[in-house]
Amino acid sequence: MTASVTTIVIAGGGTAGWMAAAALGGFLETGYRIRLIESDDIGTVGVGEATIPQIRLFNQALGLDEDAFLRATGGTFKLGIAFDGWREPGHSYMHAFGDVGRDVGLIAFQHYWLRARRLGLAKPLDAYCLNEVAARAGRMHRGGPLTAATIPAMPYAFHFDAGLYAAYLRRFAVNRGVERTEGRIAGVERDPLTGDVAALTLDSGERVAGDLFLDCTGFRGLLIEGALATGYEDWRHWLPCDRAIAVPSATVGAPLPYTRAIAREAGWQWRIPLQHRTGNGHVYCSAFTSDEAAADTLLATIEGEAQGDPRQLRFVTGRRKRAWSHNVVAMGLASGFLEPLESTSIHLIQSAIARLVKLLPALPVAPALRDEYNRQTGVEIERIRDFLILHYWANGRDEPFWQACRAMDLPDTLRAKIALWQEAGTIVREQEELFTEDGWLQVLAGQGVAARAHHPLADQIDDGDLGEYMETLELLYRREAGAMPTHAAFVAQHCKAR
């Protein structure tokens, strides 16, 4: 007897398609055939160049050598994201990776910090996060601490060229048996009884049959929407930016080990340092500025000479009503879009792949597995949505766009999170929520949302001991960062692109 083989067809390449192909080709060794269809004539969005630390788990699971991957993609290291001008012009804070301070007993650090700030015994929050202290100093280190055994290792992520990353994963996947088919998808054939997708037809006339289909066709959602009409939840009333202009520029000076998100009149601008160039983009709301004005703002504020003409993207923030419908799973931009404010686009691809592998169905697809996948996907993206909304809502700027953001009606889930913080200095992280309590703390405090109280157990420490504790943490992190090499030197030593 011949064992049955399950065929998984990936529609579309780019970052989403080749991440899925690399993972499935690497993890599903027997009993599966993985096919990817893409056309070299169809471009990819390719602006997602900043990541969060979870990308390291994905690369490690594939067995990728970190330094080789960074050399191949022109990558640099990322310790966090600086938000310049969001609270008010001239103000900057950072959502840095890793811990903020240290908890004492059962009580989170922010309660001691809130009390110490009221007593005049603590500095701003950035003094107590090693990642931010190192990032602001332009330093980088990986591995164990350099100066004190009690200091935790710094988590980090990467900046890299998304197109080069997709090409890198393509080579990896093909070497592990993934079959690539060149061609445009001309039609989608559905089973008349079940409504499942049975096959894709290409412009060459070839018919590609499969059991499970991954839609990685970008904003078009050729399968999940074009064929299955799943429906889309529009979130522009909460995340009103609907366009972006992107352009690379020549590198100027040493690359910083963090992403910059710079508030502008009707949106914000990203600045992402790679080894061979800087990635720039302006995300904006077309109701408050014109395309021409947005492009002028971007070109007038980039560092270094522009490399090519600006490229415009139009989008609708939101998500598919079902990321998995019938036997089609949408990934990447096909599943929805949250603007790149917190560098979550690539992570959402990664988490979708991990979720699919955990819930990988026997055939036919069990509805319970599909429902659980959609439930988890919904919770994850809605909590990320809330985190992004917080940045816009809690602003102190005077422009009409920002005034409109302050006046928006918040989702109940975000309103509850803000109330907990304002009333008690408390932050609660739900089970499937991406961002940590420390991440929420940095944005709430950084954007100027004040907490009116702290946990009463934080009052049990003597004032003198509390002040000494804060001072010791600050000195420890400043000394540790001072012992690190510069980011530029670290890149040159370990992963400089040839």
Residue pairs with C-beta under 8 A, 6 or more apart in sequence:
3 31
4 31
5 31
5 32
5 33
6 31
6 32
6 33
6 211
6 212
6 363
7 32
7 33
7 35
7 209
7 210
7 211
7 212
8 24
8 28
8 32
8 33
8 34
8 35
8 210
8 211
8 212
8 213
8 214
9 35
9 36
9 37
9 200
9 208
9 209
9 210
9 212
9 213
9 214
10 17
10 20
10 21
10 24
10 34
10 35
10 36
10 37
10 213
10 214
10 216
11 17
11 37
11 185
11 200
11 213
11 214
11 215
11 216
11 217
11 222
11 223
12 36
12 37
12 38
12 215
12 216
12 217
12 218
12 222
12 332
12 334
13 36
13 38
13 44
13 166
13 170
13 216
14 38
14 44
14 45
14 46
14 166
14 216
14 218
14 332
15 44
15 46
15 48
15 162
15 165
15 166
15 332
15 346
15 349
16 216
16 218
16 331
16 332
16 333
16 334
16 349
17 36
17 38
17 166
17 214
17 216
17 332
18 36
18 166
18 167
18 169
18 170
18 173
19 58
19 166
19 169
19 346
19 349
19 350
19 353
20 214
20 216
20 331
20 349
20 353
21 34
21 36
21 169
21 170
21 173
21 178
22 62
22 169
22 172
22 173
22 176
22 178
23 58
23 61
23 62
23 353
23 357
24 32
24 34
24 178
24 353
24 357
25 34
25 172
25 173
25 176
25 177
25 178
26 61
26 62
26 63
26 172
26 173
26 176
27 61
27 357
28 34
28 357
28 360
33 179
34 173
34 177
34 178
34 179
35 178
35 179
35 180
35 181
35 208
35 210
36 173
36 178
36 179
36 180
36 181
37 180
37 181
37 183
37 185
37 200
37 202
37 208
38 180
38 181
38 182
39 182
39 183
39 184
40 182
41 184
42 184
44 162
44 163
44 166
44 218
45 218
45 219
45 313
45 333
46 162
46 163
46 166
47 162
47 244
47 246
47 279
47 281
47 313
47 340
48 162
48 340
48 343
48 345
48 346
49 159
49 160
49 161
49 162
49 272
49 274
49 279
50 78
50 81
50 157
50 158
50 159
50 259
50 270
50 272
50 279
50 340
50 343
51 78
51 157
51 158
51 159
51 160
51 343
51 346
51 347
52 97
52 157
52 342
52 343
52 344
52 347
53 97
53 155
53 156
53 157
54 157
54 347
54 350
54 351
55 157
55 158
55 346
55 347
55 350
56 66
56 156
56 157
57 350
58 350
58 353
59 66
59 69
62 172
64 172
66 495
67 494
67 495
68 495
69 75
69 160
69 165
69 168
70 76
70 158
70 160
70 491
70 494
70 495
70 497
71 495
71 496
71 497
71 498
72 164
72 168
72 497
73 158
73 160
73 161
73 164
73 165
73 168
74 160
74 161
74 164
74 274
74 275
74 276
74 277
74 497
75 158
75 159
75 160
75 161
75 274
75 275
75 495
76 158
76 159
76 160
76 255
76 257
76 273
76 274
76 275
76 487
76 491
77 140
77 142
77 156
77 157
77 158
77 159
77 257
77 487
77 490
77 491
78 97
78 156
78 157
78 158
78 159
78 257
78 258
78 259
78 343
79 96
79 97
79 131
79 132
79 134
79 135
79 140
79 154
79 156
79 257
79 258
80 94
80 95
80 96
80 97
80 131
80 132
80 135
80 258
80 259
81 94
81 95
81 96
81 258
81 259
81 260
81 261
81 342
81 343
82 92
82 93
82 94
82 135
82 258
82 259
82 260
82 261
83 92
83 93
83 94
83 95
83 261
83 263
83 391
83 443
83 446
83 447
84 91
84 92
84 260
84 261
84 262
84 263
85 91
85 92
85 262
85 263
85 397
86 93
86 261
86 263
86 268
86 391
86 395
86 397
86 446
86 447
87 93
87 394
87 395
87 396
87 446
87 447
87 448
88 395
88 396
88 397
88 448
89 263
89 397
93 125
93 126
93 442
93 445
93 446
93 447
94 126
94 129
94 132
94 135
94 136
94 258
94 442
94 446
95 342
95 439
95 442
95 443
95 446
96 126
96 129
96 131
96 132
96 135
96 258
96 442
97 131
97 154
97 155
97 156
97 157
98 129
98 130
98 131
98 152
98 154
98 155
98 438
99 109
99 129
99 130
99 152
99 438
100 109
100 110
100 125
100 128
100 129
100 438
100 441
100 442
101 109
101 110
101 112
101 113
101 128
101 129
101 473
102 109
102 473
103 109
104 112
104 461
104 469
105 457
106 457
107 455
107 457
107 458
108 427
108 437
108 455
109 128
110 425
110 427
110 441
110 445
110 451
110 454
111 425
111 454
111 455
111 457
111 458
112 454
112 458
112 461
112 466
112 469
112 470
113 122
113 125
113 128
113 470
114 425
114 451
114 453
114 454
114 458
115 454
115 458
115 459
115 466
116 122
116 466
116 467
116 470
119 463
119 466
119 467
121 463
121 466
121 467
121 470
122 128
122 467
122 470
123 470
123 474
125 441
125 442
125 445
125 446
126 132
126 133
126 136
127 133
127 473
127 474
127 477
127 478
128 470
128 473
128 474
128 477
129 438
129 442
129 477
130 151
130 152
130 154
130 477
130 480
130 481
131 154
131 155
131 156
133 477
133 478
133 480
133 481
134 140
134 141
134 154
134 257
134 480
134 481
134 484
135 256
135 257
135 258
137 481
137 482
137 484
138 254
138 256
138 257
138 486
138 487
138 488
139 257
139 481
139 482
139 484
139 485
139 486
139 487
140 156
140 257
140 484
140 485
140 486
140 487
140 490
140 491
141 154
141 484
141 485
141 490
142 153
142 154
142 156
143 153
144 153
145 151
145 152
145 153
145 480
146 480
146 483
146 484
147 476
147 479
147 480
147 483
148 476
148 479
148 480
150 476
151 476
151 477
151 480
156 257
157 343
159 255
159 259
159 272
159 273
159 274
159 279
160 274
161 274
161 276
162 346
170 180
174 180
181 202
181 206
181 208
183 202
183 203
183 204
183 206
184 202
184 203
185 200
185 201
185 202
185 203
185 217
185 222
186 201
186 202
186 203
187 200
187 201
188 197
188 200
188 201
188 222
188 223
188 226
188 227
189 197
189 198
189 199
189 200
189 201
189 207
190 196
190 197
190 198
190 227
191 197
191 198
194 326
194 364
195 228
195 326
196 326
196 327
196 364
196 365
197 210
197 213
197 223
197 227
197 228
197 326
197 327
197 328
198 209
199 207
199 208
199 209
199 210
200 207
200 208
200 210
200 213
201 207
201 208
202 208
211 327
211 363
212 327
212 329
212 361
212 363
212 365
213 223
213 327
213 328
213 329
214 328
214 329
214 330
214 331
214 356
215 221
215 222
215 223
215 224
215 328
215 329
215 330
215 331
215 334
215 335
216 331
216 332
216 334
217 223
217 334
218 332
218 333
218 334
219 315
219 333
219 334
219 337
220 226
220 334
221 230
221 320
221 330
221 334
222 334
223 328
223 330
223 334
224 230
224 320
224 323
224 325
224 328
224 330
224 334
224 335
225 231
225 232
225 320
225 334
227 328
228 325
228 326
228 328
230 320
230 321
230 322
230 325
230 330
231 320
231 321
231 322
232 316
232 318
232 319
232 320
232 321
232 336
233 318
233 319
233 320
233 321
233 336
234 316
234 317
234 318
235 317
235 318
235 319
235 385
236 242
236 316
236 317
236 318
237 408
237 409
238 317
238 385
238 389
238 408
238 410
238 411
239 317
239 338
239 339
239 385
239 388
239 389
239 392
240 285
240 287
240 392
240 401
240 404
240 405
241 267
241 268
241 283
241 284
241 285
241 317
241 339
242 285
242 286
242 314
242 315
242 316
242 317
243 283
243 284
243 285
243 286
243 291
243 294
243 312
243 313
243 314
243 315
244 281
244 282
244 283
244 284
244 312
244 313
244 315
244 339
245 281
245 282
245 284
245 291
245 294
245 295
245 298
245 310
245 311
245 312
245 313
246 279
246 280
246 281
246 310
246 311
246 313
247 280
247 281
247 298
247 299
247 302
247 306
247 307
247 308
247 309
247 310
247 311
248 277
248 278
248 279
248 280
248 306
248 307
248 308
249 277
249 278
249 280
249 302
249 303
249 304
249 305
249 306
249 307
250 277
250 278
250 304
250 305
250 307
251 273
251 274
251 275
251 276
251 277
251 278
251 304
252 278
252 303
252 304
253 303
254 486
254 487
254 488
255 273
255 274
255 275
255 487
255 488
255 491
256 273
256 487
257 487
259 270
259 271
259 272
259 343
260 270
260 271
260 272
261 268
261 269
261 270
261 341
262 268
262 269
262 270
262 271
262 301
263 395
263 397
263 402
264 282
264 284
264 297
265 288
265 289
265 297
265 399
265 401
266 284
266 285
266 288
266 289
266 294
266 399
266 401
267 282
267 283
267 284
267 285
267 289
267 294
267 401
268 282
268 283
268 284
268 341
269 280
269 281
269 282
269 283
269 297
269 298
269 301
270 279
270 280
270 281
270 283
270 340
271 278
271 279
271 280
271 302
271 303
272 278
272 279
272 280
273 279
275 491
275 496
275 497
276 497
277 307
278 302
278 303
278 304
280 298
280 302
281 298
281 340
282 294
282 295
282 297
282 298
283 339
283 340
283 341
284 294
285 401
288 399
288 400
288 401
288 404
289 297
289 401
291 312
295 310
295 312
298 310
299 306
299 310
315 337
315 339
316 337
317 337
317 338
317 339
318 336
318 337
319 335
319 336
319 337
319 378
319 381
320 330
320 334
320 335
320 336
322 374
323 329
323 330
323 331
323 335
323 336
323 352
323 373
323 374
323 377
323 378
324 330
324 370
324 373
324 374
324 377
325 370
326 365
327 364
327 365
329 352
329 356
329 373
330 336
331 349
331 352
331 353
332 345
332 348
332 349
332 352
333 345
335 348
335 352
335 377
336 381
337 345
338 344
338 345
338 348
338 381
338 384
338 385
338 388
339 388
341 388
341 391
342 384
342 387
342 388
342 435
344 384
344 434
347 434
348 380
348 381
348 384
351 380
351 434
352 377
355 373
355 376
355 377
356 373
359 369
359 372
359 373
361 369
361 370
376 432
379 430
379 432
379 433
380 432
380 433
380 434
382 411
382 413
383 413
383 430
383 432
383 433
383 434
383 435
384 434
384 435
385 411
386 411
386 413
386 414
386 417
387 434
387 435
387 439
387 440
387 443
389 408
389 410
389 411
389 414
390 414
390 418
390 440
390 443
390 444
390 447
390 449
391 443
391 447
392 402
392 405
392 408
393 405
393 406
393 408
393 410
393 414
394 406
394 443
394 444
394 447
394 448
394 449
395 402
395 405
395 406
395 447
396 448
397 403
410 418
417 427
417 428
417 440
418 444
418 449
420 426
420 427
420 428
421 427
421 440
421 444
421 449
421 451
422 449
422 450
422 451
422 452
423 451
423 452
423 453
424 451
424 453
424 454
424 455
425 451
425 452
425 453
425 454
425 455
426 455
427 437
427 440
427 441
427 444
428 437
429 435
429 436
429 437
429 440
444 451
461 469
484 490
485 493
